[in-house]
Amino acid sequence: MTDLEIMDYERKRKTVLRNVEKSGAEKIDIRICFGDELADVRYQSGKSETFDSCPEGEMRTADKVEGKYTLYTAGNLWPDAWNRRENAYDGKKIITGK
């Protein structure tokens, strides 16, 4: 069972999707906006939703995308190194090599 945790610019982690393999997720894309991670999840049912690492009670006021990559496709879980990333930018380097 693998849970999806995204982090904000202060490196605080937030669990946004439990048991990814059984959630029906088809694809998970990660966007980086001002050091925050956002997860765009598309499900096999066709439904889509976005999870934001912005802390509860705060609102995102700008959406400048500083990076984007595909983290997960059905049957292809991300590498364990991604779970040990120090910040959002490290996550992109781990997945894309850039």
N, CA, C and O of each residue as an XYZ file, in Angstrom:
392
protein
N       0.854     -1.182      0.000
C       0.000      0.000      0.000
C       0.896      1.241      0.000
O       1.734      1.418      0.884
N       0.705      2.082     -0.995
C       1.499      3.298     -1.109
C       0.581      4.510     -1.090
O      -0.363      4.602     -1.874
N       0.866      5.429     -0.193
C       0.113      6.673     -0.099
C       0.873      7.772     -0.826
O       2.103      7.763     -0.870
N       0.138      8.716     -1.392
C       0.742      9.860     -2.067
C       0.848     11.014     -1.075
O      -0.155     11.491     -0.545
N       2.095     11.456     -0.834
C       2.355     12.614      0.010
C       2.990     13.703     -0.842
O       3.974     13.466     -1.543
N       2.419     14.892     -0.775
C       3.014     16.032     -1.459
C       3.460     17.030     -0.402
O       3.007     16.980      0.742
N       4.359     17.943     -0.794
C       4.895     18.874      0.196
C       4.773     20.321     -0.255
O       4.705     20.634     -1.443
N       4.750     21.183      0.748
C       4.681     22.612      0.449
C       6.090     23.204      0.456
O       7.074     22.490      0.653
N       6.172     24.513      0.240
C       7.468     25.179      0.122
C       8.276     25.116      1.422
O       9.496     25.284      1.401
N       7.605     24.877      2.548
C       8.305     24.747      3.832
C       8.698     23.292      4.108
O       9.174     22.965      5.195
N       8.495     22.436      3.123
C       8.840     21.011      3.183
C       7.939     20.208      4.110
O       8.306     19.120      4.554
N       6.757     20.748      4.402
C       5.780     20.009      5.206
C       5.014     19.079      4.281
O       4.520     19.488      3.231
N       4.925     17.822      4.689
C       4.263     16.804      3.868
C       2.794     16.685      4.225
O       2.380     16.902      5.364
N       2.017     16.329      3.201
C       0.569     16.186      3.366
C       0.143     14.952      2.572
O       0.390     14.866      1.369
N      -0.496     13.998      3.249
C      -1.015     12.815      2.565
C      -2.319     13.201      1.883
O      -3.253     13.671      2.532
N      -2.376     12.999      0.563
C      -3.547     13.432     -0.196
C      -4.306     12.286     -0.860
O      -5.460     12.453     -1.253
N      -3.669     11.129     -0.988
C      -4.337      9.985     -1.614
C      -3.788      8.714     -0.983
O      -2.592      8.433     -1.055
N      -4.671      7.960     -0.370
C      -4.267      6.715      0.285
C      -4.378      5.547     -0.681
O      -5.275      5.498     -1.523
N      -3.452      4.609     -0.544
C      -3.454      3.375     -1.314
C      -3.625      3.630     -2.810
O      -4.613      3.215     -3.416
N      -2.668      4.303     -3.378
C      -2.704      4.731     -4.777
C      -3.017      3.564     -5.715
O      -3.808      3.711     -6.646
N      -2.400      2.413     -5.472
C      -2.583      1.268     -6.372
C      -4.035      0.803     -6.445
O      -4.459      0.265     -7.468
N      -4.796      1.001     -5.377
C      -6.193      0.543     -5.360
C      -7.194      1.696     -5.474
O      -8.402      1.482     -5.367
N      -6.699      2.906     -5.689
C      -7.564      4.085     -5.732
C      -8.281      4.257     -7.069
O      -9.221      5.044     -7.184
N      -7.828      3.513     -8.076
C      -8.381      3.699     -9.414
C      -7.668      4.791    -10.190
O      -8.107      5.172    -11.275
N      -6.561      5.302     -9.638
C      -5.798      6.343    -10.335
C      -5.172      5.758    -11.595
O      -4.574      4.683    -11.573
N      -5.325      6.489    -12.685
C      -4.727      6.095    -13.955
C      -3.409      6.824    -14.184
O      -2.457      6.265    -14.728
N      -3.376      8.092    -13.754
C      -2.189      8.922    -13.969
C      -2.135     10.007    -12.903
O      -3.158     10.580    -12.529
N      -0.920     10.282    -12.418
C      -0.710     11.377    -11.470
C       0.396     12.268    -12.021
O       1.525     11.823    -12.230
N       0.058     13.522    -12.250
C       1.034     14.526    -12.669
C       1.289     15.447    -11.489
O       0.373     15.773    -10.733
N       2.531     15.861    -11.338
C       2.909     16.796    -10.287
C       3.276     18.122    -10.932
O       4.045     18.167    -11.893
N       2.712     19.213    -10.390
C       3.109     20.569    -10.776
C       3.796     21.214     -9.587
O       3.416     20.973     -8.441
N       4.802     22.029     -9.853
C       5.497     22.778     -8.809
C       5.181     24.246     -9.010
O       5.450     24.812    -10.069
N       4.604     24.863     -7.980
C       4.236     26.284     -8.019
C       4.813     26.963     -6.785
O       4.350     26.728     -5.669
N       5.810     27.794     -6.981
C       6.455     28.514     -5.878
C       6.905     27.564     -4.773
O       6.778     27.883     -3.591
N       7.428     26.406     -5.147
C       7.935     25.443     -4.184
C       6.900     24.499     -3.610
O       7.247     23.573     -2.877
N       5.633     24.718     -3.933
C       4.555     23.820     -3.495
C       4.300     22.772     -4.564
O       4.409     23.055     -5.757
N       3.961     21.562     -4.137
C       3.570     20.518     -5.078
C       2.050     20.447     -5.164
O       1.348     20.526     -4.157
N       1.569     20.299     -6.375
C       0.154     20.029     -6.621
C       0.088     18.719     -7.393
O       0.880     18.491     -8.308
N      -0.846     17.868     -7.030
C      -0.992     16.575     -7.700
C      -2.285     16.584     -8.493
O      -3.366     16.756     -7.932
N      -2.171     16.399     -9.794
C      -3.328     16.287    -10.681
C      -3.550     14.799    -10.935
O      -2.729     14.139    -11.572
N      -4.668     14.278    -10.429
C      -4.950     12.849    -10.522
C      -6.081     12.606    -11.502
O      -7.153     13.202    -11.399
N      -5.827     11.722    -12.453
C      -6.879     11.281    -13.382
C      -7.175      9.822    -13.054
O      -6.271      8.989    -12.984
N      -8.458      9.531    -12.854
C      -8.880      8.183    -12.485
C      -9.346      7.412    -13.717
O      -9.686      8.001    -14.743
N      -9.357      6.096    -13.600
C      -9.794      5.238    -14.693
C     -11.258      5.502    -15.060
O     -11.675      5.227    -16.185
N     -12.023      6.026    -14.127
C     -13.426      6.346    -14.376
C     -13.602      7.583    -15.255
O     -14.700      7.853    -15.740
N     -12.510      8.339    -15.460
C     -12.581      9.584    -16.224
C     -12.608     10.800    -15.331
O     -12.392     11.915    -15.805
N     -12.867     10.617    -14.051
C     -12.889     11.716    -13.087
C     -11.466     12.236    -12.879
O     -10.503     11.473    -12.953
N     -11.343     13.523    -12.623
C     -10.054     14.143    -12.313
C     -10.197     15.004    -11.072
O     -11.263     15.564    -10.812
N      -9.118     15.107    -10.309
C      -9.105     16.038     -9.177
C      -7.682     16.493     -8.921
O      -6.717     15.814     -9.274
N      -7.574     17.659     -8.298
C      -6.273     18.242     -7.978
C      -6.149     18.373     -6.473
O      -7.061     18.836     -5.788
N      -4.986     17.949     -5.976
C      -4.666     18.087     -4.557
C      -3.561     19.123     -4.438
O      -2.602     19.110     -5.210
N      -3.700     20.026     -3.464
C      -2.763     21.129     -3.275
C      -2.080     20.978     -1.922
O      -2.743     20.696     -0.923
N      -0.778     21.161     -1.879
C      -0.044     21.051     -0.620
C      -0.146     22.316      0.227
O       0.359     22.355      1.349
N      -0.786     23.332     -0.296
C      -0.975     24.584      0.437
C      -1.601     24.250      1.807
O      -2.586     23.515      1.867
N      -1.043     24.778      2.893
C      -1.565     24.459      4.226
C      -3.048     24.805      4.378
O      -3.557     25.741      3.762
N      -3.720     24.017      5.221
C      -5.138     24.268      5.502
C      -5.320     25.704      5.980
O      -4.511     26.214      6.755
N      -6.367     26.340      5.523
C      -6.660     27.707      5.925
C      -5.969     28.759      5.074
O      -6.266     29.947      5.202
N      -5.053     28.342      4.208
C      -4.383     29.278      3.305
C      -4.912     29.067      1.900
O      -5.386     27.982      1.561
N      -4.829     30.102      1.089
C      -5.301     30.004     -0.285
C      -4.150     30.281     -1.240
O      -3.289     31.119     -0.975
N      -4.154     29.561     -2.355
C      -3.154     29.801     -3.392
C      -3.565     31.073     -4.132
O      -4.685     31.179     -4.632
N      -2.642     32.039     -4.196
C      -2.954     33.304     -4.863
C      -2.303     33.416     -6.232
O      -2.674     34.278     -7.029
N      -1.333     32.550     -6.511
C      -0.660     32.580     -7.812
C      -0.365     31.146     -8.228
O      -0.203     30.265     -7.384
N      -0.297     30.925     -9.510
C      -0.156     29.566    -10.028
C       0.963     29.466    -11.061
O       0.825     28.747    -12.050
N       2.063     30.174    -10.846
C       3.184     30.103    -11.783
C       3.790     28.694    -11.709
O       4.303     28.290    -10.665
N       3.729     27.965    -12.799
C       4.246     26.604    -12.832
C       5.747     26.639    -13.094
O       6.205     27.125    -14.128
N       6.502     26.110    -12.130
C       7.963     26.085    -12.227
C       8.489     24.725    -12.659
O       9.683     24.568    -12.912
N       7.621     23.769    -12.741
C       8.006     22.429    -13.166
C       6.796     21.533    -13.213
O       5.815     21.756    -12.503
N       6.865     20.514    -14.054
C       5.755     19.574    -14.186
C       6.319     18.243    -14.673
O       7.218     18.209    -15.513
N       5.787     17.159    -14.142
C       6.208     15.834    -14.568
C       5.151     14.798    -14.199
O       4.324     15.028    -13.316
N       5.187     13.670    -14.874
C       4.286     12.568    -14.561
C       4.965     11.702    -13.511
O       6.069     11.197    -13.716
N       4.283     11.542    -12.384
C       4.811     10.751    -11.280
C       4.381      9.288    -11.362
O       5.147      8.387    -11.020
N       3.151      9.062    -11.817
C       2.582      7.715    -11.747
C       1.678      7.458    -12.936
O       0.921      8.331    -13.360
N       1.766      6.256    -13.464
C       0.763      5.739    -14.399
C       0.372      4.372    -13.856
O       1.183      3.704    -13.216
N      -0.855      3.955    -14.103
C      -1.369      2.702    -13.542
C      -0.374      1.574    -13.759
O       0.054      1.311    -14.882
N      -0.014      0.915    -12.668
C       0.920     -0.197    -12.734
C       2.382      0.196    -12.645
O       3.247     -0.677    -12.572
N       2.685      1.498    -12.650
C       4.073      1.986    -12.603
C       4.237      2.967    -11.450
O       4.098      4.178    -11.620
N       4.534      2.424    -10.279
C       4.703      3.240     -9.090
C       6.014      4.018     -9.164
O       6.979      3.555     -9.771
N       6.048      5.184     -8.556
C       7.248      6.019     -8.546
C       8.352      5.349     -7.727
O       8.071      4.497     -6.883
N       9.617      5.736     -7.978
C      10.737      5.144     -7.244
C      10.742      5.586     -5.777
O      10.284      6.679     -5.445
N      11.258      4.732     -4.924
C      11.311      5.023     -3.496
C      12.101      6.293     -3.193
O      11.832      6.962     -2.196
N      13.068      6.633     -4.038
C      13.855      7.856     -3.835
C      12.962      9.094     -3.815
O      13.277     10.070     -3.134
N      11.855      9.064     -4.551
C      10.950     10.221     -4.577
C      10.355     10.465     -3.188
O      10.127     11.610     -2.799
N      10.109      9.394     -2.450
C       9.557      9.529     -1.090
C      10.557     10.176     -0.133
O      10.166     10.704      0.909
N      11.830     10.137     -0.478
C      12.877     10.708      0.382
C      13.351     12.086     -0.086
O      14.357     12.592      0.411
N      12.648     12.689     -1.026
C      13.071     13.991     -1.549
C      13.080     15.039     -0.438
O      12.322     14.946      0.528
N      13.938     16.023     -0.590
C      14.061     17.097      0.398
C      13.104     18.252      0.116
O      12.674     18.945      1.038
N      12.771     18.460     -1.166
C      11.877     19.549     -1.543
C      11.237     19.212     -2.891
O      11.557     18.188     -3.494
N      10.346     20.063     -3.354
C       9.624     19.814     -4.608
C      10.557     19.729     -5.809
O      10.326     18.942     -6.726
N      11.601     20.534     -5.802
C      12.515     20.562     -6.941
C      13.334     19.269     -7.018
O      13.649     18.798     -8.110
N      13.678     18.696     -5.859
C      14.363     17.400     -5.843
C      13.492     16.322     -6.476
O      13.992     15.454     -7.192
N      12.191     16.379     -6.212
C      11.271     15.389     -6.778
C      11.312     15.388     -8.285
O      11.322     14.328     -8.912
N      11.334     16.575     -8.876
C      11.405     16.671    -10.336
C      12.713     16.076    -10.868
O      12.713     15.366    -11.873
N      13.816     16.367    -10.192
C      15.118     15.836    -10.612
C      15.146     14.318    -10.533
O      15.700     13.656    -11.411
N      14.549     13.766     -9.481
C      14.531     12.305     -9.301
C      13.769     11.643    -10.437
O      14.213     10.627    -10.972
N      12.624     12.208    -10.813
C      11.774     11.584    -11.838
C      12.276     11.852    -13.248
O      12.295     10.942    -14.077
N      12.683     13.079    -13.534
C      13.051     13.440    -14.913
C      14.544     13.397    -15.178
O      14.964     13.330    -16.333
N      15.350     13.434    -14.131
C      16.794     13.489    -14.305
C      17.282     14.899    -14.634
O      18.469     15.095    -14.897
N      16.384     15.879    -14.623
C      16.740     17.274    -14.947
C      16.479     18.187    -13.774
O      16.719     19.391    -13.863
